[in-house]
């Protein structure tokens, strides 16, 4: 069973066996859950890049040109409502 030591600053090194098993990378956030019996669970938190594409879009992407034109129309409509200064 892998071991590590807690420093005076409350830091520890996660043993390589654990990092490999959890597939964690440097600077990846870890979630700690303290159980009522005094044990703790450690779960890696996925990065934003790992979550990319995990949600299905509600409608298909129309393309960059159509999106740009929609933004131009929205900005023009808002400027017309507020009046140009």
KOLTOR-45324 format. One record per residue (C-alpha): residue number from 0; residue in three letters; x, z, y. Coordinates in pm, whole numbers. Layout:
<atoms>
+-----+------+--------+--------+--------+
! seq ! type !      X !      Z !      Y !
+-----+------+--------+--------+--------+
! NUM !  ala !      X !      Z !      Y !
...
+-----+------+--------+--------+--------+
</atoms>
This chain:
<atoms>
+-----+------+--------+--------+--------+
! seq ! type !      X !      Z !      Y !
+-----+------+--------+--------+--------+
!   0 !  unk !      0 !      0 !      0 !
!   1 !  unk !    149 !    -99 !    341 !
!   2 !  unk !    228 !    175 !    594 !
!   3 !  unk !    304 !    188 !    966 !
!   4 !  unk !    394 !    460 !   1216 !
!   5 !  unk !    214 !    546 !   1539 !
!   6 !  unk !    444 !    566 !   1843 !
!   7 !  unk !    420 !    818 !   2127 !
!   8 !  unk !    238 !    548 !   2326 !
!   9 !  unk !    -27 !    508 !   2055 !
!  10 !  unk !    111 !    176 !   1932 !
!  11 !  unk !    178 !     59 !   1580 !
!  12 !  unk !    297 !   -254 !   1404 !
!  13 !  unk !     49 !   -409 !   1164 !
!  14 !  unk !    239 !   -473 !    840 !
!  15 !  unk !    297 !   -837 !    747 !
!  16 !  unk !     88 !   -802 !    432 !
!  17 !  unk !   -211 !   -692 !    639 !
!  18 !  unk !   -159 !   -959 !    906 !
!  19 !  unk !   -142 !  -1224 !    636 !
!  20 !  unk !   -451 !  -1096 !    454 !
!  21 !  unk !   -654 !  -1079 !    779 !
!  22 !  unk !   -506 !  -1407 !    909 !
!  23 !  unk !   -436 !  -1257 !   1252 !
!  24 !  unk !   -202 !  -1405 !   1508 !
!  25 !  unk !      5 !  -1250 !   1787 !
!  26 !  unk !   -208 !  -1123 !   2078 !
!  27 !  unk !   -532 !  -1157 !   1880 !
!  28 !  unk !   -777 !   -877 !   1951 !
!  29 !  unk !   -867 !   -631 !   1675 !
!  30 !  unk !  -1189 !   -430 !   1652 !
!  31 !  unk !  -1157 !    -73 !   1525 !
!  32 !  unk !  -1458 !    102 !   1369 !
!  33 !  unk !  -1421 !    473 !   1290 !
!  34 !  unk !  -1631 !    577 !    990 !
!  35 !  unk !  -1803 !    918 !    960 !
!  36 !  unk !  -1565 !   1011 !    674 !
!  37 !  unk !  -1263 !    972 !    906 !
!  38 !  unk !  -1146 !    633 !    780 !
!  39 !  unk !  -1124 !    328 !   1004 !
!  40 !  unk !  -1211 !    -37 !    957 !
!  41 !  unk !  -1010 !   -303 !   1139 !
!  42 !  unk !  -1165 !   -644 !   1200 !
!  43 !  unk !   -996 !   -938 !   1373 !
!  44 !  unk !  -1196 !  -1080 !   1665 !
!  45 !  unk !  -1207 !  -1460 !   1673 !
!  46 !  unk !  -1055 !  -1638 !   1971 !
!  47 !  unk !  -1259 !  -1872 !   2190 !
!  48 !  unk !  -1089 !  -2171 !   2027 !
!  49 !  unk !  -1192 !  -2050 !   1683 !
!  50 !  unk !  -1554 !  -2030 !   1801 !
!  51 !  unk !  -1550 !  -2381 !   1951 !
!  52 !  unk !  -1807 !  -2600 !   1784 !
!  53 !  unk !  -1978 !  -2313 !   1603 !
!  54 !  unk !  -2302 !  -2362 !   1799 !
!  55 !  unk !  -2515 !  -2672 !   1764 !
!  56 !  unk !  -2611 !  -2834 !   2097 !
!  57 !  unk !  -2982 !  -2843 !   2178 !
!  58 !  unk !  -2951 !  -3207 !   2285 !
!  59 !  unk !  -2679 !  -3469 !   2244 !
!  60 !  unk !  -2415 !  -3506 !   2515 !
!  61 !  unk !  -2509 !  -3811 !   2727 !
!  62 !  unk !  -2151 !  -3896 !   2824 !
!  63 !  unk !  -1923 !  -3822 !   3118 !
!  64 !  unk !  -2060 !  -4093 !   3348 !
!  65 !  unk !  -2421 !  -3984 !   3309 !
!  66 !  unk !  -2321 !  -3618 !   3355 !
!  67 !  unk !  -2128 !  -3700 !   3675 !
!  68 !  unk !  -2423 !  -3895 !   3813 !
!  69 !  unk !  -2661 !  -3608 !   3731 !
!  70 !  unk !  -2432 !  -3366 !   3918 !
!  71 !  unk !  -2415 !  -3602 !   4220 !
!  72 !  unk !  -2796 !  -3623 !   4231 !
!  73 !  unk !  -2831 !  -3244 !   4199 !
!  74 !  unk !  -2580 !  -3179 !   4478 !
!  75 !  unk !  -2748 !  -3439 !   4702 !
!  76 !  unk !  -3091 !  -3288 !   4637 !
!  77 !  unk !  -2965 !  -2938 !   4717 !
!  78 !  unk !  -2797 !  -3063 !   5037 !
!  79 !  unk !  -3120 !  -3234 !   5139 !
!  80 !  unk !  -3319 !  -2913 !   5080 !
!  81 !  unk !  -3074 !  -2700 !   5278 !
!  82 !  unk !  -3006 !  -2963 !   5543 !
!  83 !  unk !  -2653 !  -3073 !   5622 !
!  84 !  unk !  -2476 !  -2860 !   5881 !
+-----+------+--------+--------+--------+
</atoms>
